[in-house]
């Protein structure tokens, strides 16, 4: 029998000191390859980061969102534009006096205003950029930028910033409603651009360089100090755009009057929507026409088609000039015109506040902001899908349009001429078959007046108008043979007059 001392050579095991360790795999996984750095030659004098500058021009791939899974139980039964009690007109006065809850009419101005506010508050699929452009000085670009940013900030909240990208400094900071104790400008942002784009930057650091307005939008002013020798160029605007797009959602750019400047070209090249303020003056219209024609020749046809022209009848302007302007701009592909009333506050040179605007101006600019929001949503989706071109020059064989005349007594429509036959020897062809002329279609008389000009400025068509529209008779045999005239182009529409106070 073996002695128990023979087993003392094995060490004593204490179960309380044991530690479980995960088993290692037989083969170590290969480390993931590091992302290749951007090798493109991009100027970065302000330390923003080459990756951030390159991401501005690259489309963002949309990400599929998971389904929420809820049914129609949590959906609203009706739009707030019709479900909320009326506050304007006699219905609003009755609700305020008697405590009733009368709903507004479907075709009322209040319903159209609420529909415009709903459109402004919609969720956008990404960050957007709006450029306010007109190469003629005094067209109202700065008041338009302030009013548009104020309306978007009032109904969307924080995230809207208007920036002065004039190469020599404009009056955006002078016309803004509120100033700051320390006046910081675009050059202060550029001096700290590397810090504002760093990984450990706080979300509120950019707010120290902006001016918060009463309508929750923010202003980044330009520097008008003549002691500076530098001016904003493409590198400066690229750095500003990268910083602002990282911290804010919507960017409103107030441009200058020099289309050859680097700042102006950068703003147009990176804009999703163009807004052109156009007072009723011949020189203003000629400058705007030449500007849009130049953009079309440079390959920005998508911007020209989606441009929003704001027509304003100034005191003493020719009322017949509007027809000539619209006809000439239609030849360039412009589709959207909006009438905005003349606002004396814009022409005085003082600071612009919403409380100082007239009631008709508030209604009109709310509709303008709604149309800009809809155009932004469409443009952002196209940009993310890679459907928007980046300024490809038009082919040299494209026909040159006739110069604008802007004369009220000269018709702007020119009958299309047949294309000249190519100078080549035709090949031998068989004899042509006899041509049978079809029966002449009954003539359709086109009304001389455009009914769209007499319609009020409602943001969306009412339900009554949609129900009253006649439906085409598919069973009629002659319906397919009658030539229908083309649909008239969208014309500017005046704001609907009203006698209410939106701030009551």
Secondary structure as GFF3:
##gff-version 3
##sequence-region A 1 504
A	DSSP	three_ten_helix	4	7	.	.	.	ID=ss1
A	DSSP	three_ten_helix	15	17	.	.	.	ID=ss2
A	DSSP	alpha_helix	50	57	.	.	.	ID=ss3
A	DSSP	three_ten_helix	72	74	.	.	.	ID=ss4
A	DSSP	alpha_helix	80	83	.	.	.	ID=ss5
A	DSSP	alpha_helix	89	98	.	.	.	ID=ss6
A	DSSP	alpha_helix	109	120	.	.	.	ID=ss7
A	DSSP	beta_strand	128	132	.	.	.	ID=ss8
A	DSSP	alpha_helix	141	156	.	.	.	ID=ss9
A	DSSP	beta_strand	160	164	.	.	.	ID=ss10
A	DSSP	alpha_helix	172	175	.	.	.	ID=ss11
A	DSSP	alpha_helix	186	191	.	.	.	ID=ss12
A	DSSP	alpha_helix	193	196	.	.	.	ID=ss13
A	DSSP	three_ten_helix	206	209	.	.	.	ID=ss14
A	DSSP	beta_strand	211	212	.	.	.	ID=ss15
A	DSSP	beta_strand	218	220	.	.	.	ID=ss16
A	DSSP	alpha_helix	234	247	.	.	.	ID=ss17
A	DSSP	beta_strand	250	254	.	.	.	ID=ss18
A	DSSP	alpha_helix	262	269	.	.	.	ID=ss19
A	DSSP	beta_strand	273	279	.	.	.	ID=ss20
A	DSSP	alpha_helix	282	297	.	.	.	ID=ss21
A	DSSP	alpha_helix	301	305	.	.	.	ID=ss22
A	DSSP	beta_strand	308	312	.	.	.	ID=ss23
A	DSSP	alpha_helix	321	330	.	.	.	ID=ss24
A	DSSP	beta_strand	336	339	.	.	.	ID=ss25
A	DSSP	alpha_helix	344	348	.	.	.	ID=ss26
A	DSSP	three_ten_helix	354	356	.	.	.	ID=ss27
A	DSSP	alpha_helix	359	384	.	.	.	ID=ss28
A	DSSP	three_ten_helix	451	454	.	.	.	ID=ss29
A	DSSP	alpha_helix	463	468	.	.	.	ID=ss30
###
